[in-house]
Amino acid sequence: MRIARINTKTSTWITDEVDLTLLDPLIQKYKGKKGNVIPLLQGAQDIYGYLPRTAFEKISRDTGLELSEMFGVATFYAQFRLKPVGKNIIKICHGTACHVQNAKEISESLEEALQVKDGETTSDRLFTLESVACLGCCSLAPVMMVVDQTYGKLTGNEAVKIIKNIRLAENN
């Protein structure tokens, strides 16, 4: 399952203030090198957690790369994010094994509990909800992964309870 990444009817740019000087070493490393678009975008995303508009603009200004070229690459590859993600990324498997074991119930329960849709981030930026094609844990279906912890044989209620416990731990 692929997440729709861009809503073409409205602007999706976040106007966070970011320290653009953090990009300087990255730009110096790749400036003028052939095939530098992907490494520059990957490096910028590593720095900020996503690709802020101002980072695109600085990279373009400092390297001469076209904004349209960088944006095209960033929207083509699923690895790139144009919006900030939560501290805890929740991946819900929707592969065949999980699908037949009712992964949809987990997604719907978490969407309701977190008040976000698939691909969105909570307003406190604590959680991002993502449907994925497979997590490779078919014997544990249905499965979700939060950061690097895998949870299997879930129901919707159990998934919500796990997220509530993570939220409680974050607030302590």
N, C-alpha and C positions, 0 to 999 in steps of 0.2 A: 504494500500500500504506500503510495507516495503522497506527501502532504503538499497541498497547494501552497506555494510560497509567496506569491505576490498578488495583491489585489490591485488590478490595474485601474480601478475606478477612483481610488483615493490614494493619497500619499502615505507611504509606509515608513517614512524616515523618522527616526527618533532624534530629538534635538539635545541629547545629553552633552554636557561639557566634558571633553576628554583632553588629556595632555598630549598634544600632537608631537611634542619633542621626543616622546618615546619611540616614534617612528624613525627618527634620524639615523640610528645605527643600521636599521633594516634597509632603509633607502640607500644608504652608502654601500651596503653589501651587494645590492642587486642593481643599482643604477647602471644603465648602459649594457646590461647583460641580456643576451638573447633568451627568450622564454621566461622573462622575469615576472609576468603578471601573476601567475598562480602562487609562486613563493612569496611575493609581496602581499597578496591578499591573505594567504595562510598566516604569515607573520603578523600582519595587522590584527587578524582575528585572534591569534594567540595572545596578543597584548591586551585587547579590549573585551574579548569574549564574543564579539560580533563585529560587523564592519560598519562603523559610524560613517555618515555622509561626509563629515569633515576629514576623515581619514582618506576616503576616495579623492577628495579635492586636493589634499596635501600631496598624496602620491602622484597625482596627475601633474600638479604644479612642479614638483621637484624632479620628476623623471621624464616628463613629456608624454607619458602614456595618455591615451584618450579616455575620458570618463566613460564614454559609451562602450569601449572595448572592455574596460574593467568591470563595468556593470553587467555586460553580457556574460562574462565569465562567471561572475558571482551569482548570477541568477540561473545559469545553466547547471552548475555543480551543486548537488544537495549538501555538500559539506559546508558551504558558506551561509552565514546568517546575516540578515540585514536588520534584525531587531535583537535587543538584548535577550539573553536567556536567563532562566532562573538558576539559582545556586544548585538546585537539585533537579536534574533532568529525569523525568519519568518516561521510560520507554515501555509501551505496551505492545506485546507481540500479537500480530494479526496473521501469522503464518497459518498454514492449513491445520496443523494440530491444535493450535490455540483457538483458531476460528471455530472449529467444531466443538471445542470445549467452552464456548461462550465468552470469548475475549471481549465481545461487544458489551457485555454486562459490566466488565471492569472499566472499559472506556467511559461508558455512560455514567457509572457511579462516580468516577473521579472527576468527570466534567462537571457534574452537579455539585460535588463537594468542594471543588476548587473554584467554581464559577468561571471556568475557561473552556474554550473549545480546543479540539485537537490542533496542535501547533502553536498554541498561545501560551503566554507566561502570566502568572498571577501578578496582581498590581504591586505586591511587596517584593517581587522578583525572587521569591523563594522556590517556586516550582515552574517548570515548563513541561507540558504534556505532549508527548509525541507517539504516534502510531508508527510501528516499524514492521517490515515484512517478515523478519525472523530474528530471533535471539539465539537460536541454536540449542534450545533447551526443551525439545519436543516432549521428552518423557515427563516434564514437569508442567505441561500445559494445563490451564492457561498461565502465562508467565508475564511478569513485569520486572523491569530493572530500574532501580533508583540509584543514580550515579554508578557505582560499580557493584552494588548488592542485588542479587537476583532473588525473586520471590516466586514460588511456584504453587500449583494446585490451588489457585486463588478463586475467591468469589468476589463480587463487587464490594460487599461489606468488609471483607478482610483487607482488600486493597485500600479502602478509605481509612480503616483503622491504622494501617501501616503509615499512611501519609499524616494522619493526625499525630501519631507518636513522633514522627520526624519533626513536625512543626513544634510540638511541645519541647523536644530536645533542643531545638534551635532557640527557643525563647527562654531557656534556662541558662 
